[in-house]
Amino acid sequence: MIERTLAFGPGGALVGTVCLPDDGARPAVGLVLFNAGMVHRVGPHRLNVRLARHLAAGGIPSIRFDLSGQGDSARPAGNAPFEQQAVSDLRVAMDALAEAAGVARFALFGFCSGGVHGYAAAQADARVAGLLMYDTYMFRTVRSKVNRYLLRIRQRGFFPAVLGGLARRPFAPGKPAARGGIGQFPTPKPQDFVNVVRALHERGTRVDMVISGSFLELYNYPGQFRDAFAGTGIEALVDVTFLPSMEHNATLLEDQAGFIRCIADWTVKLDRRWQPQAGG
């Protein structure tokens, strides 16, 4: 395994670390890791570092970097909106990993709000072979709403749960209007999400999700995504891994280990999908 930190992008403003497998590996896909919210490129509990090294041992290269104005990366020189700048940064990071590892396809792992940037970058760049979003978008169903109230009743008792829910309903200061948002960013309208996933699938780009148990008021049972999009066709295109016992930041060591395996397995499968077929 080879690790080296580099400055790249316009004026060398972006800072990242490439993690490369030993000579002899012939990967088709490289993984791009970046900030989880305001967390440095190492990720919560150094998750990105451990994931990158785990993958390098299995022949998959990666780059973990700080978006403009975060961690070690400089503020952007222009006045582009942050969301637009993040997409530009991700595309430049793909260029850097392509040069370092010789890969032409990329997997993006978006942790929480990072999934929003990955979702936008996947639409903007056809080199994205797959996008894995963690605790990013959650779409409610009738069953999930019933489960939400049952959860409140178990936690608080019947009358406090019902009366408390009614009292809060008209007042939602600071919360996004779009349903399913976890308080930091809005979730796309379901039909818009369907259209994007279909378009990406037709282009050959996978979109998959991992959801923890930290947002049970929004996502609270296996198969919720399938129910939310039944009949649209994307329920069969998107794999959703629901980890109800895991906390959002994967604080427990056993959760971290399982989480890393989950992301690594997804990346390896994506790489195999893009490997040249023997005799092809």
N, C-alpha and C positions, 0 to 999 in steps of 0.2 A: 504494500500500500504506500502511496505517495501523497503527501499533503503539502500544499503550499498556498500561502496567502498572496493575493495579487490585487493591484489597483487596475481598474479597467473602465471602459466607457469614456465618454467625452471628457478630456482633461484628466483622466484617471480618477474621477470623482467617486466612483463606486469601489467598495472594498469587499472582497469575498475570499473564501477558501475553497479551492478545488481539492477533492479527495478522489484519487485515481487508483484503480486496481493495478496489480503487478503486470508487468509486460506479458503479453500472450493473450490477455482477455480481448474479446472482440464484441463489445457491447453494441447494440443497435440504438439503445435509449439511454439518456442521462437524466438524472433527477435534479430539479431546481428547488432549493429550499431557501426560504427568506423569513422575514420578521413575522412573528405572531403578535399582531397589534403593535405595541411599542417595545416588545421584547427583542433584545439583541439577536443577531443571526444564529447564535448557538441554540436558540429555542428554549422553551421552558424546561428546567432541569437538565439542560444540555442535550435535549432530545435530538436536535438536528445533528449534533456532533456524533452521537452514538449511532444514529441511523445511518449517517454517511459512511462511517467506518464499517458498520455491519454490511452495508451494500458493497463497499469496495472489496471486502473479503470474498464476496460472491461474484465479483466481476463487473459491478455496475458503478460507473463514475457519477459524481455529483458536484454541485457548487452550492454553497450556502453563503448568502451575501446579505448586506444591509441595503434596504431601499434608500433612495435619496433623502438626506436629512435625518436618517436614523442610524443608531450605532456609530460605526466608524466612517460611514459614507458622508460626503459633503452635501450641503444644501444644493438644490438644483439652481443652475444659473438663470433659467427662464422663469416664466410666470404661469406655466401650465398647471391646471388643477391637480391635486394630489393623486386622484384616481388615474388620470391620464398619464401622469409622470410614472406611477407605479408600473403601468403596462409597458411604457418605454423602457424602464429599468429591467423588467423581466426579459424583454426581447434582447437587450444588450447582454444580460447574463447568459442567455442561450448562446449568443455569439461567442462569449468567452469560454463556455464549456465545450462548444463545438471545436474551437481551436485547440483547447487543452487535451481533449479526449477523442476527437475524431468522430463524434456522433452527429447525426443529422436530425434525430427526433428527440423530443423531450417530454418528461413527465413533470407535472407541477403538483406540489403538495401545499395546499393552502390551509393554514391553521387559523380557524375562526375568521376574523376579518380578512386574513390573507386569502381565504377562499374567494372573496369578492374580487380581489385583484387577479387571481388565477382564472376566474370565470371570464373576466374581461379579456385577459391576455389570450386565452384559448380561442376566443372568437376573432382576435386580431391577427393571430399568427398560425399558419397551417402546419408549422413544424411541431406543434403541441400534439403529442400522441395520446396523452391522457391527463386528466385533471382529477385529483382526489381532494375533496373538500371536507374539512373536519369542523363540525359544529358551526356550519355557515348558514345554510338555508333549510328551514323546516316548514313543512306544509301541513296544516291541521286538517282533521277529518271530524265527522260527527262523533265517532268513537273516541278520538283523542280528547275532544271537549268534554265528553261524559267522564272519561278517566280523570281529567283534570279536576272536576268537581268531586269525584269520589276520593281523590287524593287529598283535597282540602278538607273533606269531611273527616277522613281518618286522622288527619293531623290536628284539626281544630274543633271537631264536633260539628253537628249538622247546622245549627242556627248561626254560629259565628262564621262558618264557611259560606253559607248562602247569603247572609246579610252583608258580610265583608265583600263578597264578589259584587253584589248589587251596588254597594256604596262606592266601589272603585271604578265601576264601569264607565261613568260619564267623564272621569277625570284621568287623563293619561299624559301629563305634561312630559315633554321630552321624548316620548316614545314615537317610533315611526308609524305612519298610518297604514303601511302595507302589512298585511297579516303575516305572522310567522317570524318577523324580525326579532332578534334576541336583545334589542335595546340599543345596539350600536350602529346598525345599518338595516335598511329595509330589504325585505325579500321580494324577488320579482313576482309579478302576477303569474298565476299558474300557467295561463296560456302562453305568455311570453317565455317562460321557462321551457315549456314543451317545444316551442318553436326553435329555441336555441339548441336544446339537446338533440332534436332531430337533425338540425343542420350540421352539428358537430359529428354526429354519428355517420351521416352520409359522407362526410369528409374523412372518416376513419378515426375520429378522436373519441376516446372513451370519457365518460363523466361518471364518477362514482362518489360515494359519500361514506363517512364514518360519523356516528352521532353518539355522544356520551350520555350519561344519565343526569347531567346537571341542568337540563331544561325540560323536565318532565311535564311542565305545564304546556309545552309546545309539542314535544315528541315523546310518546310514552308507551309504545308497544311495537313489537316486531311486525313488519308488514304495513306500517302506517303509510310509507311512501307509495307502496303498491296500491293501497286503497285510495290514496289522494289522487292518483293518476290513472285509475282503472279505465280502460277503454281508449286511452290516448296513444298507446303503443310504447311510450317511454318507460312504463313500469317494468318492461322486460329488458330495457337497455341499460338501466342504472342499477348497479348493485349497491345496496345500503347495508352497512354493518352497524348494528345497534348494540352499544355496550352500556347497558343500564346501570351496571355496578361501578363504572368508572367515572371519576370526577373530571371536570373539564380540563384541568391542568395536569392530569395523570400524576397526582402527587405520590401515590404508593408505588414502591419499586416494582411490585408484581404487575401493576397496571402499565407502568412504563415499558417493561419487557414485552408484554403482550401487544401493546400499541406499536412498538417498533417492528415486531414480527408482522403485524397486520399491514403496515405501510410497505415494508420490504417485500412481502409476498406479492402485494399488488404491483409493485414496480417490476419485480422479476417476471411476472406473468405478462406484463406489458412489453418488456424487452423480448421475451420469447415470441410474442405475436409479431414483432417487427424484424426478427432475425430472418436473413435470406434462407429460403427453402433449398434444401439439398437438391441439386439437379435442376433448380429453377433458373 
